[in-house]
Amino acid sequence: WLKIPAVRALWEQAWRPRRSRRARAAASFRLFRGLGGARCSSMTPAPWSCCASGADGENDTLLWWQEVALCASLEEVMWRGWESIDVCYFGRRAKSGSKRYIKLTWRALDEPPYNLLWSYLDLPVTAFTEVDEKWFAWQPDSLITYHAFTILEVEQAGWFGESLFVLMERCNNNIQLLYGCGDEVHIFLQQFYANGRQRNVKQCLPQPRQKLTKLVTLRHVIEWLDNVVAKEWQPYNLLAENCQHFAENLQHFLQNPKLAWRKVPRKDLEPQPLRPSDYDT
């Protein structure tokens, strides 16, 4: 790959010695997206640079996962390792004085991420939390000018009983999925996007945690994304199709899966993978 001039130029930008680690990570992310990840129409380091043009709802949903979805996994590690075009490390100083590290790995999707989440697919989603990120620091909490994202919780998912956390959000014409186990991962999800860019943490306002009473597993959520969201995908519209609408639809599905599935506007979408009986408590 380094023999290609364009790739070579991006590689030199990513690993220029005088650049900061965060700048190198951003450049590495752009290189990863250009080589094989979710393809971008432009490679700019803007907050929404991860956005790709949406796939036609009537085309194969596999194209939607390739073009629109951005997926990354998180893992707490003991030390910082070697960074590459698809791996980046983040560290923070805990109150105890110890250093905690998170390894972020971008995953290229060619299909729904069943293989990536195979060990968690049949575990129920127990709760979710919506976090609202204000556009402006001075705005009151009552204004609707904010970016919304949702964090799903799956209890007892790790080897030692840790909870699995899955971040889902819409950023322009892109869906971001970020997942991992442990409290350190939960902290990271509230402070960073899936492309490694930091949020305005002081402007993020978590909403009350909502516990689920319906049986909805991660498999159901992925099938909902694949059979409903992907096929009904529309380009970003600030008034009609934005991050708040996606967060609302996701939460509506988690709380009322039967009703959310039946209200699919298209007649050709039949809920074969998700039968109403699957949601009985």
C-alpha positions in Angstrom: 0.0 0.0 0.0 2.8 2.4 0.7 3.8 2.3 -2.9 0.7 4.2 -3.8 1.4 8.0 -3.7 -1.8 9.0 -2.0 -1.5 6.3 0.7 2.1 7.2 1.2 1.2 10.8 1.8 -1.5 9.9 4.3 0.9 7.6 6.1 3.6 10.3 6.4 0.9 12.7 7.8 -0.2 10.1 10.3 3.2 9.3 11.7 5.0 12.6 11.5 7.1 12.7 14.7 6.3 16.3 15.7 2.5 15.8 15.6 0.6 14.9 18.7 -0.8 11.5 19.4 -4.3 12.6 18.8 -3.4 14.2 15.5 -1.7 11.0 14.4 -4.7 9.0 15.5 -7.0 11.3 13.4 -4.8 10.9 10.4 -4.6 7.1 10.9 -8.4 7.0 11.1 -8.7 8.8 7.7 -6.2 6.4 6.2 -8.2 3.4 7.6 -11.4 4.7 6.2 -9.9 5.3 2.8 -8.3 1.7 2.6 -11.1 -0.5 3.8 -13.4 0.9 6.5 -16.7 2.6 5.9 -15.9 4.7 2.9 -16.1 8.5 3.2 -16.8 10.9 0.5 -14.3 13.3 2.0 -11.3 12.8 4.3 -11.5 15.8 6.5 -10.9 15.8 10.3 -14.1 17.6 11.0 -16.3 16.3 13.9 -18.6 14.6 11.3 -15.9 13.5 8.9 -16.9 9.9 9.6 -20.1 10.5 7.7 -20.7 8.7 4.4 -23.4 9.1 1.8 -26.4 7.0 2.7 -27.3 3.8 0.8 -30.5 3.6 -1.2 -33.1 1.9 1.1 -34.2 -0.5 -1.7 -30.6 -1.8 -2.3 -29.0 -4.6 -0.4 -28.6 -3.8 3.2 -25.0 -5.1 3.1 -24.1 -1.9 1.2 -25.7 0.1 4.0 -23.4 -1.6 6.6 -20.4 -0.9 4.3 -21.1 2.7 3.4 -23.0 4.1 6.4 -22.1 2.1 9.6 -18.9 2.9 11.5 -18.0 0.2 14.1 -15.2 0.1 16.7 -14.5 -2.0 19.8 -13.0 -0.9 23.1 -10.8 -2.8 25.5 -9.1 -1.8 28.7 -5.5 -2.8 28.7 -2.6 -2.5 31.1 -0.3 -0.4 28.9 -0.1 1.5 25.7 0.8 -0.7 22.7 1.8 -0.1 19.1 -0.7 2.1 17.2 -1.6 1.4 13.6 -4.0 2.6 11.0 -6.9 0.7 12.7 -5.7 0.7 16.4 -5.4 3.7 18.7 -4.7 4.0 22.5 -6.0 6.5 25.0 -4.9 7.0 28.5 -6.1 8.9 31.5 -4.9 9.5 35.1 -7.4 8.0 37.6 -8.0 9.7 41.0 -5.9 7.0 42.7 -3.0 8.2 40.6 -2.8 5.1 38.4 -2.9 5.3 34.6 -5.7 3.6 32.8 -5.5 2.7 29.1 -8.2 2.0 26.5 -7.5 0.3 23.2 -9.8 1.4 20.3 -9.9 -0.8 17.3 -11.9 0.2 14.2 -13.8 -2.7 12.6 -14.6 -2.7 8.8 -18.1 -4.0 8.3 -19.3 -5.9 5.2 -22.4 -7.3 6.9 -24.3 -7.0 10.2 -21.8 -7.4 13.1 -23.1 -10.8 14.3 -19.5 -12.2 14.3 -18.1 -9.3 16.3 -20.8 -9.6 19.0 -21.4 -13.4 18.8 -20.9 -14.0 22.5 -23.4 -11.3 23.5 -26.1 -11.8 20.9 -28.6 -13.6 23.1 -28.1 -11.6 26.2 -30.9 -9.1 27.1 -30.4 -5.4 27.0 -31.2 -4.4 30.6 -31.1 -0.6 30.4 -30.1 2.4 28.4 -29.1 6.0 29.0 -29.5 8.9 26.6 -26.8 11.6 26.7 -27.5 15.1 25.3 -24.5 17.1 24.1 -25.3 20.8 23.9 -24.4 22.7 20.8 -23.5 25.8 22.9 -22.1 26.0 26.4 -24.4 28.9 27.4 -27.7 27.3 26.3 -30.3 26.3 28.9 -31.2 22.6 29.2 -34.7 23.2 27.8 -33.4 24.1 24.3 -33.6 21.4 21.6 -30.2 22.3 20.1 -28.2 19.3 21.2 -26.7 16.1 19.8 -28.3 12.9 21.3 -26.7 9.5 21.6 -27.7 6.3 23.5 -25.7 3.9 25.6 -27.1 0.4 25.9 -26.2 -1.8 28.9 -26.0 -5.6 29.0 -25.3 -6.9 32.5 -23.1 -9.9 33.3 -21.6 -10.0 29.8 -17.8 -10.1 30.7 -15.7 -13.0 32.0 -15.7 -11.5 35.5 -19.3 -10.2 35.5 -18.6 -6.8 33.8 -21.4 -5.1 32.0 -21.2 -4.6 28.2 -21.9 -1.1 27.0 -22.9 -0.3 23.4 -22.9 3.2 22.1 -25.3 3.9 19.2 -25.7 7.3 17.6 -26.4 9.0 14.3 -23.8 11.6 13.1 -25.1 13.2 9.9 -25.4 10.4 7.3 -23.5 7.9 9.5 -24.4 5.4 12.2 -21.7 4.9 14.9 -21.4 1.7 16.9 -18.9 1.5 19.8 -18.9 -1.3 22.3 -16.8 -2.8 25.1 -17.0 -4.2 28.7 -16.1 -2.5 32.0 -16.5 0.7 33.8 -13.5 2.3 32.0 -15.2 1.6 28.7 -18.4 3.3 30.0 -16.4 6.4 30.9 -14.8 6.5 27.4 -18.1 6.1 25.6 -19.4 9.3 27.3 -16.3 11.3 26.2 -15.4 10.2 22.7 -16.9 9.4 19.3 -16.3 6.2 17.5 -13.8 8.0 15.2 -11.6 8.8 18.3 -12.6 12.5 18.4 -13.3 13.9 21.9 -16.7 15.3 22.8 -17.4 18.5 24.6 -17.6 16.7 27.9 -18.7 19.7 29.9 -21.7 20.2 27.6 -22.8 16.5 27.9 -25.9 16.0 30.0 -26.8 12.4 30.8 -30.6 11.7 31.1 -32.1 9.4 33.8 -31.2 5.7 33.3 -34.1 3.7 31.9 -34.4 0.1 32.9 -36.1 -2.2 30.3 -39.1 -4.4 31.2 -39.3 -6.1 27.7 -37.0 -8.9 26.6 -34.9 -7.4 23.8 -31.5 -8.9 23.1 -28.6 -7.6 21.1 -29.6 -9.9 18.3 -32.9 -8.2 18.1 -31.3 -4.8 18.0 -29.0 -5.7 15.2 -31.9 -7.3 13.2 -33.9 -4.1 13.8 -31.0 -2.1 12.4 -30.6 -4.4 9.4 -34.3 -4.9 8.5 -35.8 -1.6 9.5 -33.2 1.2 9.8 -31.1 0.2 6.9 -34.1 -0.3 4.5 -35.8 2.9 5.6 -32.6 5.0 5.7 -33.0 8.6 4.6 -30.3 11.3 4.1 -29.7 13.6 7.0 -32.2 16.3 7.5 -31.9 18.8 10.4 -35.7 18.9 10.9 -36.9 15.4 9.9 -33.9 12.9 10.1 -31.3 13.8 12.7 -29.6 12.3 15.7 -32.5 13.0 18.0 -34.9 11.1 15.7 -32.6 8.1 15.6 -32.2 8.1 19.4 -36.0 8.4 19.9 -36.6 5.5 17.4 -34.0 3.3 19.1 -35.4 3.9 22.5 -39.0 3.4 21.3 -37.9 0.0 19.9 -36.2 -1.0 23.2 -39.3 -0.1 25.2 -42.0 -1.2 22.9 -40.5 -3.7 20.4 -43.8 -5.1 19.2 -45.3 -1.7 18.5 -42.1 -0.4 16.9 -41.9 -3.3 14.5 -45.6 -3.1 13.5 -45.3 0.6 12.6 -42.8 0.0 9.9 -44.2 2.2 7.0 -43.1 -0.1 4.2 -45.3 -3.1 3.4 -42.5 -5.2 2.0 -40.7 -5.3 5.4 -42.0 -8.5 7.1 -40.7 -9.1 10.7 -39.7 -12.7 10.0 -36.5 -12.7 12.2 -38.4 -11.0 15.0 -41.7 -12.6 15.9 -43.9 -10.9 18.5 -43.6 -13.9 20.7 -39.8 -13.3 20.9 -40.5 -10.3 23.2 -42.7 -12.0 25.7 -41.4 -11.4 29.2 
